[in-house]
Amino acid sequence: MILYHGTYTDFQEIRLDKCLPYKDFGQGFYLTDIFEQANALAQKKSRIYGGSPIIQKYEFKQEVMTTGELNVLNFERPTKEWAEFIYKNRNRHTHFSHEYDIVIGPIADDGVAYLLDRFEEGTITLDELAEELEYKRLNSQYYFGNAKALKFITRI
């Protein structure tokens, strides 16, 4: 399977310590199987940080997802469990961590911080949070959270 990473600076080595914390599925390396999504992210990052938009292409040995070698979590669509998982990962006060090597699922939309605040203050329910977080366009993200998971992707 081919996956893409949109960035503003080229690199050869994936350094998980350089990845930002408090993202949808936690601190890790994120890819997508949608080229247009990676390109849009690369464009956005280069506007914000400078540099040039770069799309890195990776081969993912996806058969590993069925061998039991890795702990994989797959959210096929936005659900209450997906919303709660994102809430826990993005919450800077709880220091949540999980044991998944790979997490696959939809991307929460750009109003995430606002919605998470509303959920935290109790003005929306978990069901409402899940419904509101659903990104309206086709999207996907693949999170690789540790060296064990990274062994199954190769830059091409």
C-alpha positions in Angstrom: 0.0 0.0 0.0 1.3 3.5 -0.8 1.0 6.2 1.8 2.0 9.9 1.7 3.4 12.4 4.1 3.0 16.2 3.4 5.8 18.4 4.8 7.7 21.6 4.2 11.2 20.1 4.7 12.7 17.0 3.3 14.2 14.3 5.6 15.4 10.8 5.3 15.1 9.5 8.9 11.8 9.5 10.8 12.5 10.9 14.3 9.5 10.3 16.5 11.0 12.7 19.1 10.6 15.5 16.5 6.9 14.7 16.1 4.5 17.0 17.8 2.5 15.8 20.8 -1.2 16.2 21.5 -2.3 15.2 18.0 -5.4 13.1 17.1 -3.8 9.7 17.8 -0.9 11.0 19.9 2.8 11.8 19.2 3.8 9.9 16.2 4.5 9.9 12.4 1.3 10.5 10.3 0.6 9.4 6.8 -2.4 9.2 4.5 -3.4 7.1 1.5 -4.9 10.2 -0.2 -2.3 12.1 -2.2 -4.5 15.3 -2.4 -4.7 15.4 1.4 -0.9 15.1 1.8 -0.4 17.8 -0.8 -2.9 20.2 0.9 -1.1 19.6 4.2 2.3 20.2 2.6 1.0 23.5 1.0 -0.4 24.6 4.4 2.8 23.8 6.3 5.1 25.6 3.8 2.9 28.7 4.0 3.2 28.6 7.8 6.8 27.5 8.3 8.4 28.4 5.0 10.2 26.0 2.8 8.7 24.2 -0.2 5.8 21.7 -0.2 7.1 18.2 -0.3 5.2 15.0 -0.6 7.1 12.0 0.7 5.9 8.6 -0.6 6.1 5.4 1.5 5.3 1.8 1.0 3.5 0.2 3.9 3.6 -3.5 4.4 -0.1 -3.6 5.4 -0.1 -7.4 5.8 1.4 -6.9 9.2 -1.9 -5.6 10.4 -3.3 -9.2 10.3 -0.3 -11.1 11.7 -0.6 -10.0 15.3 2.9 -8.6 15.3 1.6 -5.1 16.0 -1.1 -3.7 18.2 -3.4 -1.9 15.6 -6.5 0.2 16.2 -8.7 1.0 13.2 -11.5 3.5 13.3 -13.4 3.0 10.0 -15.6 6.1 10.6 -16.2 8.7 13.3 -17.7 7.2 16.4 -18.0 8.0 20.1 -14.9 5.8 20.7 -13.0 7.7 18.0 -14.0 11.1 19.5 -13.1 10.0 23.0 -9.7 8.7 21.8 -8.9 12.0 20.1 -10.1 13.9 23.2 -7.7 11.9 25.4 -4.7 12.3 23.0 -5.2 16.0 22.6 -5.9 16.8 26.3 -2.8 18.5 27.7 -3.8 17.9 31.3 -4.3 14.1 31.5 -0.9 12.9 30.0 -2.8 10.1 28.2 -0.8 7.4 26.4 -1.9 4.3 24.7 -0.3 1.0 23.7 -1.1 1.0 19.9 1.7 0.7 17.4 -0.5 1.9 14.5 -3.8 3.8 14.6 -5.9 4.3 11.5 -8.9 6.5 11.2 -10.5 9.8 10.1 -9.0 13.2 10.8 -10.8 15.5 13.1 -11.7 18.8 11.5 -10.1 22.2 12.2 -12.5 23.2 15.0 -11.2 20.4 17.2 -9.8 22.6 20.1 -13.1 24.5 20.3 -15.2 21.3 20.3 -12.9 19.6 22.9 -13.3 22.7 25.2 -17.1 22.5 24.9 -17.0 18.8 25.7 -14.7 19.3 28.7 -17.0 22.1 30.1 -20.0 19.8 29.6 -21.9 21.8 27.0 -21.9 19.0 24.5 -22.1 15.2 25.0 -19.7 12.6 23.7 -22.2 11.7 21.0 -22.4 15.4 19.9 -18.6 15.6 20.0 -18.3 12.6 17.7 -20.8 14.0 15.2 -19.2 17.5 15.2 -15.7 16.1 14.8 -16.5 14.3 11.6 -14.5 15.8 8.8 -16.8 16.6 5.9 -14.4 15.6 3.2 -12.8 12.3 2.4 -9.8 11.9 4.6 -7.7 9.3 6.4 -4.7 9.2 8.7 -2.3 6.5 9.6 -0.4 7.0 12.9 2.9 5.1 13.4 3.8 5.5 17.1 7.0 3.6 17.7 10.1 2.1 16.1 8.4 -1.3 15.9 5.7 0.2 13.6 8.1 2.3 11.6 9.9 -0.9 10.5 6.9 -1.6 8.2 7.1 1.6 6.2 9.8 2.3 3.6 10.3 5.6 1.8 10.2 5.2 -2.0 
